[in-house]
Amino acid sequence: MSASPLHWLKSSYSSAQGDACVEIALTRRAVHIRDSKDVAWPPLAVGRPQWAAFVRATAQV
């Protein structure tokens, strides 16, 4: 993980009640993903190319 604090962005698909929130933080090498309801768990980090492939695949569903 990066030495500097991550800037988290909440998914636009998260509910207004805050009960289904996914957040991401971008760094030069990775995309960090977390469940905003349980931020004590370490975020999942994936490479930017893998994240782009995931987004493309889910956009087709």
PEPEKA-V29788 format. One record per residue. N is the residue number from 0. SS is DSSP state (H for helix, E for strand, C for the rest). PHI is phi as a letter, one per 40 degrees, with the letter a starting at -180 (none if undefined). D_FIRST is the distance of its C-alpha to the first C-alpha in whole Angstrom. Layout:
BEGIN
n=N ss=SS phi=PHI d_first=D_FIRST
n=N ss=SS phi=PHI d_first=D_FIRST
END
This chain:
BEGIN
n=0 ss=C phi=none d_first=0
n=1 ss=C phi=c d_first=4
n=2 ss=C phi=c d_first=7
n=3 ss=C phi=c d_first=9
n=4 ss=C phi=c d_first=9
n=5 ss=C phi=c d_first=9
n=6 ss=C phi=c d_first=12
n=7 ss=C phi=c d_first=13
n=8 ss=E phi=b d_first=16
n=9 ss=E phi=c d_first=19
n=10 ss=C phi=c d_first=21
n=11 ss=C phi=c d_first=24
n=12 ss=C phi=c d_first=25
n=13 ss=C phi=c d_first=24
n=14 ss=C phi=c d_first=28
n=15 ss=C phi=c d_first=29
n=16 ss=C phi=c d_first=29
n=17 ss=C phi=g d_first=25
n=18 ss=C phi=c d_first=26
n=19 ss=C phi=a d_first=24
n=20 ss=C phi=b d_first=21
n=21 ss=E phi=b d_first=18
n=22 ss=E phi=b d_first=15
n=23 ss=E phi=b d_first=13
n=24 ss=E phi=b d_first=11
n=25 ss=E phi=c d_first=11
n=26 ss=C phi=b d_first=9
n=27 ss=C phi=d d_first=11
n=28 ss=C phi=b d_first=10
n=29 ss=E phi=a d_first=9
n=30 ss=E phi=b d_first=10
n=31 ss=E phi=b d_first=8
n=32 ss=E phi=b d_first=12
n=33 ss=E phi=a d_first=13
n=34 ss=E phi=c d_first=16
n=35 ss=C phi=c d_first=17
n=36 ss=C phi=c d_first=20
n=37 ss=C phi=b d_first=18
n=38 ss=C phi=c d_first=15
n=39 ss=C phi=c d_first=15
n=40 ss=C phi=c d_first=13
n=41 ss=C phi=c d_first=10
n=42 ss=C phi=c d_first=9
n=43 ss=E phi=c d_first=10
n=44 ss=E phi=b d_first=8
n=45 ss=E phi=b d_first=11
n=46 ss=E phi=c d_first=12
n=47 ss=H phi=c d_first=14
n=48 ss=H phi=c d_first=17
n=49 ss=H phi=c d_first=17
n=50 ss=H phi=c d_first=16
n=51 ss=H phi=c d_first=19
n=52 ss=H phi=c d_first=21
n=53 ss=H phi=c d_first=20
n=54 ss=H phi=c d_first=21
n=55 ss=H phi=c d_first=25
n=56 ss=H phi=c d_first=26
n=57 ss=H phi=c d_first=25
n=58 ss=H phi=c d_first=27
n=59 ss=C phi=c d_first=30
n=60 ss=C phi=c d_first=31
END
